[in-house]
Amino acid sequence: MQHQSFSRPPAAKPVTIEVDGEPLGVVVPSAEGYRFLAVRFSAFALDGQTFGSVEEARSSIGAALHAEAPPG
C-alpha cells in the first residue's frame, strides 16, 4: 500500500512588533502588505491596519503610540 504525502507550501511566520521593549502585536503577510494584529490594549486602535513593510509597521505603530502617550 502506498501512502501519498502532500507538502504544504511554506507559510510566512508572524513578526512581533515591539515598541520600547514591549510586545504590542504581530504583523502577518496579507495580499495588501502586512496586517497588524494587536495583543495589547494600548495598540488596539491600530489593530487590523495594513502596512507596506515590517519596518513601516514598526515605525508607524511606535510613532502613533508615542503621540498618544501623556507627557510625563
N, C-alpha and C positions, 0 to 999 in steps of 0.2 A: 504494500500500500504506500503510495506516495503522498507526501504532505506538501501542500503548496505554502510558500511563505510570501507574505506581502511586505514590502518595505514601505515604511511611512516616510514621506518627504520630511526633511529636517525642518523643525519648527523654530521660529525665531523666539528667543527667550526674552522675557520682560527685563527691562533695565531699571534699576532702582534710582529714583530721583531723591537726592538729599540736599537740604539747604541748611547751612550752618551745622552740619553733622547730624541733623535729624532726618530720618527717612520719612518722606511725605507721601510717597506713592511709587508707582511704576509707569513706564511708558511701554506700550506694546505696538508692534508694527501693524498698520492698517493700510487700506488701499490709498488713503489720503495722506499718509505720513506716519506719525507716531502719536497714538492716543494716550492721554494721561488718565490714570485711574488712581484716585486719591485714597489713602488709607488713614490719614489724619484729619481731624476736624478742621484744623487751620487751613487745609488745602481743598476742602470740599467745594469751594466756589469755582475752582479750576477743573474739577472732575469732568472728564469727557472731552476736554479741549484737544485739538489736534495741532501738532507742530511739525515743521519740516524736517527736523533732525533731533537727535537726543540732546545735543548741545543747545539748540534753540529752546527746547523744553526746559532744561536746567536753568538757563539764564532768564527766561521769561517767568518761570514759576518763582525763582528767587527774587526777581525784581518786584513781582506782584506782592509777594508776602512781606518784603521789606517796606513797600509803600503803605501797606495796611497796618504795619506794626506801630503801636503807640510810642511816642517819644519817651525815652526813659533812660 
